[in-house]
Amino acid sequence: MHCPCYNNNLDHCQTMVYQALEHEELFSRRCILVNGPVIVGAGPSGLAVGAGLHQQGVPFVILDRADCIASLWQNNTYDRLKLHLPKQFCQLPYLPFPPNFPEYPTKYQFIEYLESYAKKFEISPRFSESVQSAKYDESCGLWRVWTVTGNGEVEYICRWLVVATGENAEKVVPDFEGLGKFEGTVMHACDYRSGEAFEGKRVLVVGCGNSGMEVSLDLCHHNAFPSMVVRSSVHILPREIGGKSTFELATALMKWLPLKMVDKILLVLARCILGNLERYGIKRPSKGPLHLKNTKGKTPVLDIGALQKIKSGKIQIVPGIKKFSSGRVELVNGENLEIDSVILATGYRSNVPSWLKEDGLFSKEGMPVRPFPEGWKGKAGVYAVGFTGRGLSGASFDAIRVAQDIGKIWNQETKQTNHYASFLRSKMQ
């Protein structure tokens, strides 16, 4: 059965295909009409949308450039990684974590959970299909999505497009002066797996977010000598306060107190537990951690042991970078460090502007123009999931709304078509 949205545009679709044939556009490209939405991205966000659609009987296609689900987790994370928040804040809709999983599952347990999630909801993404372009065709009222595979090009035509590639689709690599002249190892944190290969090495870790802190800690555990660049102010909070998750505590306080007050409480508690960090070269921002998270998407660091290494001197804190040379780095304070390796824990960004031809939902930086919770739906059937700056819980929140919105329209139109078909059959009898 075809969704009635296509019945209204069938003539336009046929005309479009005939025109393409006349111009030989389809001789090397397969054209697939999708009876439902196309979802770009087979990470947690895309899987959550797929599960919601499956629950409502809505067919869909998930496309991903990688060869597996959750490729960021499987291929671009370090071995020691665990979820930073308790599992109840990280589970996807309709399926909790197994009860035997620890409070902070490892990355391997999270991948296992995602694979069981895909199996339960019968989600089978089309892997190794890199989306090159997606554009709304006003002449037929449908989205046209072009992909490249190992067997050539494919064009998908669909009523709805769900952008689920997320905030971390591409690594950010700053352009440091002289980095090309540095003769040691240079890698992004997405390529770092373990500190084993860095034993005895002097390693400069560029970035002091959660990744930079954990990579530095892992290097210490493997007897390396890390120096961590702290260029700007950063909030560091204990992962737990009084045996409770700091995030869980903040969530509970937010139900009763204004955000500004909760920020003050968290900072006082953090000062009592962690001490004054300015003496170690770490300054706190003027705005609170929750304020920055909600307005800038800047996540506070949840300490799991790196601060102890900083206080003991095993992780050195250094200021910003001026330039690199063959075996050293010059810092902005004039100090020179001899180093063997550089690990860039400089974050990720959205890649949406490189392939989505759309005006209104996304900014030129590839993030929703409207802030959470209003940035999930655009015009002409385009949706965004995984761009809230609120982790897996934010992605799940948007995924539920997207699936419900599409499912409502799809099922209403399907019922109308079934009713009309029954009417025609009764007249023919």
C-alpha positions as CSV (number, residue, x, y, z in Angstrom):
1,M,0.0,0.0,0.0
2,H,1.3,3.4,-0.9
3,C,0.9,6.4,1.4
4,P,-1.8,8.8,-0.2
5,C,0.7,11.7,-0.1
6,Y,2.2,10.1,-3.2
7,N,-1.1,9.7,-5.0
8,N,-1.5,13.4,-5.0
9,N,1.9,13.9,-6.6
10,L,2.1,10.8,-8.8
11,D,1.8,12.8,-12.1
12,H,4.5,15.2,-10.9
13,C,6.8,12.2,-9.9
14,Q,6.3,10.5,-13.3
15,T,7.0,13.8,-15.1
16,M,10.2,14.2,-13.0
17,V,11.4,10.7,-13.8
18,Y,10.7,11.1,-17.6
19,Q,12.6,14.4,-17.6
20,A,15.5,12.8,-15.9
21,L,15.5,9.9,-18.4
22,E,15.5,12.4,-21.3
23,H,18.6,14.0,-19.7
24,E,20.2,10.6,-19.0
25,E,20.3,11.4,-15.3
26,L,19.1,8.0,-14.3
27,F,21.3,5.8,-16.4
28,S,23.8,5.6,-13.6
29,R,21.5,6.3,-10.7
30,R,18.8,4.1,-9.1
31,C,15.6,5.9,-8.1
32,I,13.7,4.7,-5.0
33,L,10.3,6.0,-4.0
34,V,10.1,5.7,-0.2
35,N,6.6,5.0,1.3
36,G,7.4,7.0,4.5
37,P,10.3,9.1,5.8
38,V,14.0,8.9,5.0
39,I,16.1,9.1,8.2
40,V,19.7,10.3,7.7
41,G,21.9,8.8,10.5
42,A,21.9,5.4,12.2
43,G,23.1,6.6,15.6
44,P,21.0,6.7,18.7
45,S,18.8,9.6,17.4
46,G,18.0,7.8,14.1
47,L,17.3,4.5,15.9
48,A,15.0,6.2,18.3
49,V,12.9,7.8,15.5
50,G,12.8,4.4,13.7
51,A,11.6,2.7,16.8
52,G,8.8,5.2,17.2
53,L,7.7,4.8,13.6
54,H,7.8,1.1,13.9
55,Q,5.5,1.2,16.8
56,Q,2.9,3.0,14.6
57,G,3.4,0.8,11.6
58,V,5.0,3.6,9.5
59,P,7.6,2.3,7.0
60,F,10.9,4.2,6.8
61,V,14.4,4.0,5.4
62,I,17.6,4.8,7.5
63,L,20.7,5.8,5.6
64,D,24.2,5.9,7.1
65,R,27.6,6.5,5.6
66,A,29.3,4.1,8.0
67,D,29.1,0.3,8.0
68,C,27.4,-0.1,11.4
69,I,25.0,1.5,13.7
70,A,26.3,4.2,16.1
71,S,29.6,4.5,14.2
72,L,30.7,7.4,16.4
73,W,30.5,5.1,19.5
74,Q,31.9,2.0,17.7
75,N,34.7,3.6,15.7
76,N,35.6,7.0,17.2
77,T,35.7,6.6,21.0
78,Y,38.4,5.6,23.4
79,D,38.4,2.2,25.1
80,R,37.8,3.5,28.7
81,L,34.8,5.5,27.8
82,K,31.6,5.1,30.0
83,L,28.4,7.0,29.9
84,H,28.8,10.2,31.8
85,L,25.3,10.1,33.2
86,P,23.4,7.3,35.0
87,K,21.8,4.9,32.6
88,Q,18.2,6.0,33.3
89,F,19.0,9.4,31.7
90,C,20.6,7.7,28.6
91,Q,18.2,5.0,27.6
92,L,16.2,5.4,24.3
93,P,12.4,5.4,24.2
94,Y,10.5,2.2,24.7
95,L,13.4,0.1,25.9
96,P,15.2,0.5,29.3
97,F,18.8,-0.8,29.8
98,P,19.1,-4.4,31.1
99,P,18.8,-4.4,34.9
100,N,22.2,-6.1,35.2
101,F,24.0,-3.1,33.5
102,P,26.0,-0.9,36.0
103,E,24.8,2.7,36.7
104,Y,27.4,4.0,34.2
105,P,27.5,1.5,31.3
106,T,30.7,1.1,29.3
107,K,30.8,2.0,25.7
108,Y,30.7,-1.7,24.8
109,Q,27.6,-2.2,26.9
110,F,26.0,0.8,25.3
111,I,26.8,-0.5,21.8
112,E,25.3,-3.9,22.9
113,Y,22.2,-2.1,24.0
114,L,21.9,-0.2,20.7
115,E,22.2,-3.4,18.7
116,S,19.5,-5.1,20.8
117,Y,17.4,-2.0,20.3
118,A,17.7,-2.1,16.5
119,K,16.9,-5.8,16.6
120,K,13.8,-5.4,18.8
121,F,12.3,-2.7,16.6
122,E,13.3,-4.4,13.3
123,I,15.5,-1.5,12.2
124,S,17.8,-2.4,9.3
125,P,19.7,0.7,8.1
126,R,21.2,0.9,4.7
127,F,24.9,1.2,5.5
128,S,27.7,2.6,3.4
129,E,25.4,5.1,1.8
130,S,26.8,8.7,2.0
131,V,24.2,11.4,1.6
132,Q,25.6,14.0,-0.9
133,S,22.5,16.2,-1.1
134,A,18.9,16.5,0.1
135,K,16.6,19.1,-1.4
136,Y,12.9,19.7,-1.3
137,D,11.4,19.7,-4.8
138,E,8.5,22.1,-4.9
139,S,7.3,20.9,-8.3
140,C,6.2,17.6,-6.8
141,G,6.1,18.4,-3.0
142,L,8.6,15.7,-2.1
143,W,12.2,15.5,-0.9
144,R,14.9,14.2,-3.2
145,V,17.9,12.6,-1.4
146,W,21.0,11.7,-3.4
147,T,23.5,9.2,-2.0
148,V,26.7,7.5,-3.1
149,T,27.4,3.8,-2.5
150,G,30.0,1.3,-3.6
151,N,27.7,0.4,-6.5
152,G,27.0,3.9,-7.8
153,E,24.5,6.6,-7.0
154,V,21.0,6.3,-5.6
155,E,18.2,8.8,-5.4
156,Y,15.5,8.5,-2.7
157,I,12.2,10.4,-3.1
158,C,10.1,10.8,0.1
159,R,7.5,12.9,1.8
160,W,9.4,13.4,5.0
161,L,13.1,13.9,5.8
162,V,14.5,13.3,9.3
163,V,18.0,14.8,9.9
164,A,19.6,12.6,12.6
165,T,23.3,13.0,12.0
166,G,23.6,15.0,15.2
167,E,26.0,17.5,16.6
168,N,29.1,15.4,16.4
169,A,29.2,14.3,12.8
170,E,32.6,15.8,11.9
171,K,35.7,16.3,14.0
172,V,37.0,19.9,14.6
173,V,40.7,20.3,13.8
174,P,42.0,23.8,14.6
175,D,44.7,25.3,12.3
176,F,47.6,25.8,14.6
177,E,50.7,27.6,13.3
178,G,53.5,25.2,12.6
179,L,51.6,22.0,13.3
180,G,52.5,20.7,9.9
181,K,56.2,21.0,10.9
182,F,55.8,19.0,14.1
183,E,57.5,15.6,13.6
184,G,55.7,13.6,16.3
185,T,52.4,11.9,16.3
186,V,49.3,14.1,15.8
187,M,45.8,12.7,16.1
188,H,42.3,13.8,17.0
189,A,40.7,12.3,20.1
190,C,38.3,10.4,17.8
191,D,41.3,8.3,16.7
192,Y,42.6,7.7,20.2
193,R,41.9,4.3,21.7
194,S,44.3,3.8,24.6
195,G,47.4,5.3,26.2
196,E,49.3,2.0,25.8
197,A,51.2,3.3,22.8
198,F,52.2,6.5,24.6
199,E,54.0,4.9,27.5
200,G,56.9,7.2,28.5
201,K,55.9,9.8,26.0
202,R,55.4,13.5,26.6
203,V,51.9,14.2,25.2
204,L,50.2,17.5,24.7
205,V,46.4,17.2,25.0
206,V,44.7,20.1,23.4
207,G,41.3,20.7,25.0
208,C,39.9,20.4,28.6
209,G,36.4,19.1,28.1
210,N,35.3,15.6,29.1
211,S,37.3,14.0,26.3
212,G,40.5,16.0,27.1
213,M,40.2,15.2,30.8
214,E,39.6,11.5,30.3
215,V,42.3,11.1,27.6
216,S,44.8,12.8,30.0
217,L,43.7,10.5,32.8
218,D,44.1,7.4,30.6
219,L,47.5,8.6,29.5
220,C,48.5,8.8,33.2
221,H,47.3,5.2,33.8
222,H,49.6,4.1,31.0
223,N,52.7,5.9,32.4
224,A,52.7,8.8,29.9
225,F,53.4,12.4,30.8
226,P,50.4,14.5,29.7
227,S,50.2,18.3,29.6
228,M,46.7,19.6,29.0
229,V,45.9,22.9,27.3
230,V,43.3,24.9,29.2
231,R,42.8,28.0,27.0
232,S,39.6,29.3,28.5
233,S,37.4,28.9,31.6
234,V,35.6,25.6,32.3
235,H,33.2,24.2,34.8
236,I,34.3,21.0,36.5
237,L,31.8,19.3,38.8
238,P,32.1,16.0,40.7
239,R,30.3,13.2,38.9
240,E,28.5,12.4,42.2
241,I,27.5,14.4,45.2
242,G,26.6,12.5,48.4
243,G,26.4,9.2,46.5
244,K,23.9,10.7,44.0
245,S,24.6,11.7,40.4
246,T,25.2,15.4,40.1
247,F,23.0,15.5,37.1
248,E,20.2,13.7,39.0
249,L,20.6,16.2,41.8
250,A,20.4,19.1,39.5
251,T,17.3,17.7,37.8
252,A,15.6,17.2,41.1
253,L,16.4,20.8,42.3
254,M,15.2,22.3,39.0
255,K,11.7,21.1,39.8
256,W,11.6,23.4,42.8
257,L,14.1,26.1,42.3
258,P,15.1,28.6,39.5
259,L,18.0,27.7,37.3
260,K,20.2,30.5,38.7
261,M,19.7,29.2,42.2
262,V,20.5,25.6,41.2
263,D,23.7,26.8,39.5
264,K,24.8,28.5,42.8
265,I,24.1,25.4,44.8
266,L,26.1,23.2,42.4
267,L,29.1,25.6,42.4
268,V,29.1,25.8,46.2
269,L,29.0,22.0,46.5
270,A,31.7,21.7,43.8
271,R,34.0,24.1,45.7
272,C,33.5,22.2,48.9
273,I,34.3,18.8,47.3
274,L,36.9,19.8,44.7
275,G,38.5,22.8,46.3
276,N,39.8,26.0,44.6
277,L,40.9,25.0,41.1
278,E,42.3,28.4,40.1
279,R,45.6,27.5,41.9
280,Y,46.0,24.8,39.3
281,G,45.3,27.0,36.4
282,I,41.6,26.2,35.9
283,K,39.2,29.2,36.0
284,R,35.4,28.9,36.3
285,P,33.2,30.9,33.8
286,S,31.2,33.8,35.1
287,K,28.0,32.1,34.2
288,G,26.8,28.9,35.9
289,P,27.1,25.4,34.4
290,L,23.4,24.9,33.7
291,H,23.0,28.3,32.2
292,L,25.9,27.7,29.8
293,K,24.5,24.2,29.0
294,N,21.1,25.6,28.1
295,T,22.2,28.7,26.3
296,K,25.5,27.7,24.6
297,G,25.3,23.9,24.7
298,K,28.6,23.9,26.6
299,T,28.7,20.8,28.8
300,P,30.4,20.9,32.2
301,V,33.2,18.4,32.9
302,L,32.2,15.6,35.3
303,D,35.3,14.6,37.1
304,I,36.1,10.9,37.3
305,G,39.7,11.2,38.6
306,A,41.6,13.6,36.4
307,L,41.5,16.3,39.0
308,Q,43.5,14.2,41.5
309,K,46.2,13.7,38.8
310,I,46.2,17.5,38.2
311,K,46.6,18.3,41.9
312,S,49.4,15.7,42.2
313,G,51.2,17.2,39.2
314,K,50.9,14.1,37.0
315,I,48.7,16.1,34.6
316,Q,50.3,19.5,33.9
317,I,48.0,22.4,33.0
318,V,49.3,24.8,30.4
319,P,47.8,27.9,28.7
320,G,47.0,28.4,25.1
321,I,49.2,27.5,22.1
322,K,51.1,30.1,20.1
323,K,52.8,27.8,17.6
324,F,54.4,24.4,17.0
325,S,57.9,23.5,15.7
326,S,59.7,20.2,15.0
327,G,59.6,18.7,18.5
328,R,58.2,21.4,20.7
329,V,55.3,23.8,21.3
330,E,55.5,27.5,22.2
331,L,52.7,28.6,24.6
332,V,51.1,32.0,24.8
333,N,53.0,32.8,28.0
334,G,56.3,32.4,26.2
335,E,57.1,28.9,27.7
336,N,58.4,26.2,25.4
337,L,57.6,22.5,26.0
338,E,59.4,19.6,24.4
339,I,56.7,17.0,23.4
340,D,56.5,13.7,21.5
341,S,52.8,13.6,20.6
342,V,49.7,15.8,20.2
343,I,46.2,14.7,20.8
344,L,43.5,17.1,19.7
345,A,40.5,16.9,22.0
346,T,39.0,19.8,20.2
347,G,35.5,18.5,19.7
348,Y,33.0,17.9,16.9
349,R,30.5,19.8,14.8
350,S,27.4,19.2,12.7
351,N,27.9,18.4,9.0
352,V,24.4,19.3,7.9
353,P,25.3,22.4,5.8
354,S,27.4,20.3,3.5
355,W,24.5,18.3,2.2
356,L,21.1,19.7,3.3
357,K,19.7,22.3,0.9
358,E,17.1,23.8,3.2
359,D,16.2,27.3,4.5
360,G,14.7,27.8,7.9
361,L,15.3,24.9,10.3
362,F,19.1,24.9,10.4
363,S,21.6,27.7,10.8
364,K,24.8,28.0,8.7
365,E,26.6,26.2,11.6
366,G,24.3,23.2,11.1
367,M,22.3,23.6,14.3
368,P,18.6,24.3,14.7
369,V,17.8,28.0,14.4
370,R,15.2,27.8,17.2
371,P,16.3,26.8,20.6
372,F,15.2,23.7,22.5
373,P,12.4,22.6,22.7
374,E,11.3,24.2,19.4
375,G,14.0,23.2,17.0
376,W,12.7,19.8,16.0
377,K,10.4,20.6,13.1
378,G,10.8,22.7,10.0
379,K,8.8,23.4,6.8
380,A,7.9,20.9,4.1
381,G,8.3,17.8,6.2
382,V,11.9,18.2,7.5
383,Y,12.8,17.3,11.1
384,A,15.8,17.5,13.3
385,V,16.8,15.0,16.0
386,G,19.9,14.9,18.1
387,F,20.7,18.7,18.0
388,T,19.4,19.8,21.4
389,G,22.7,20.1,23.2
390,R,21.1,17.9,25.9
391,G,22.6,14.5,25.1
392,L,20.7,11.3,24.7
393,S,17.7,12.5,26.8
394,G,17.3,15.5,24.5
395,A,17.5,13.3,21.4
396,S,14.9,10.9,22.8
397,F,12.6,13.8,23.6
398,D,12.7,15.0,20.0
399,A,12.6,11.5,18.5
400,I,9.3,10.8,20.2
401,R,7.7,14.0,18.9
402,V,9.0,13.5,15.4
403,A,7.8,9.9,15.2
404,Q,4.4,10.9,16.6
405,D,4.0,13.8,14.2
406,I,4.8,11.8,11.1
407,G,2.8,8.8,12.3
408,K,-0.3,10.9,12.9
409,I,-0.2,12.2,9.4
410,W,0.7,8.9,7.8
411,N,-2.0,6.9,9.6
412,Q,-4.7,9.6,8.9
413,E,-4.0,9.6,5.2
414,T,-3.8,5.8,5.1
415,K,-7.2,5.5,6.7
416,Q,-8.6,7.9,4.2
417,T,-7.2,5.9,1.4
418,N,-8.5,2.6,2.8
419,H,-12.0,4.2,3.3
420,Y,-12.0,5.4,-0.3
421,A,-10.9,2.1,-1.6
422,S,-13.6,0.3,0.4
423,F,-16.2,2.7,-1.0
424,L,-15.0,2.0,-4.6
425,R,-15.2,-1.7,-4.1
426,S,-18.8,-1.5,-2.7
427,K,-19.8,0.5,-5.8
428,M,-18.3,-2.1,-8.1
429,Q,-20.1,-5.0,-6.5
